[in-house]
């Protein structure tokens, strides 16, 4: 991952409103037209046009506030959480894992690989996490609709489980196209068959066709698209949500435990369904690997 200092030295970071280059003065980043943006206590640039609205959004979901904390990140390394992650991992298809490698892993050591909506996890050490809130492992606080990067600056982009939460995904994808270098690649992974999960909002899901069209309409060349997480995970996940939200309270907890244990068996056994040609029909998530043409 290239540092914020290096990003500033290379002229990559800009004012999200005017797209004028930023330079550091103390604990502020100043654009060429005099607009100032502050750095957090941890040195994270807060590059937002409306910081109050962004803070309201990032605190608007109880689930997000609970999951995106330093304590929650630390707990993921505990033995119970590691066991849970092993039993209930999402089983991405081989094709979607390979697509991630083609877009991110294969880039050079000094490449700017930007994770839109990234954090608190960092799936690859090259990724620079950009998110709307100053959560753990977030390197840039910014809005996906107004990315604080200059044109043709990113070598690669990763965007997972984000587009469904954006009020204007078309604009966000156009921003990704703007900042990606010619020849640069992007991988997006977005829900198709998932229940409502607001962080704090959930506006849309995408079929495999709709997902690809979203990027091709913005000017990307879609290299491939397909199933990321397949039908068996969809069945187990939807069943869990149904039990959680619609069963009587006294039945909900024991049934959820039983369903999770059953799912720990069913999902691995049915993981091959995602690799089938028709895996997208009931996919939990789909992926798109796209490139900005030279």
Secondary structure, 3 states (H helix, E strand, C coil): CCCHHHHHHCCCEECCCCCCEEEEECCEEEECCCCEEEECCCCCEEECCCHHHHHHHHCCCHHHHHHCCHHHHHHCCCHHHHHHHHHCCCCECHHHHHHHHHHHHCCCCCCCEEEECCCCCCCCCCEEEEECCCCCCCCEEEECCECCECCCCEEEEEEECCHHHCCCHHHHHHHHHHHEEEEEEEEEEEECCCCCCCCCCCCCCCCHHHHHHHHHCCCCEEEEEEEEECHHHHHHHHHHHHHHHHCCHHHHHHHHHHHHHHHHHHHHHCHHHHHCCCHHHHCCEEEEEEECCC
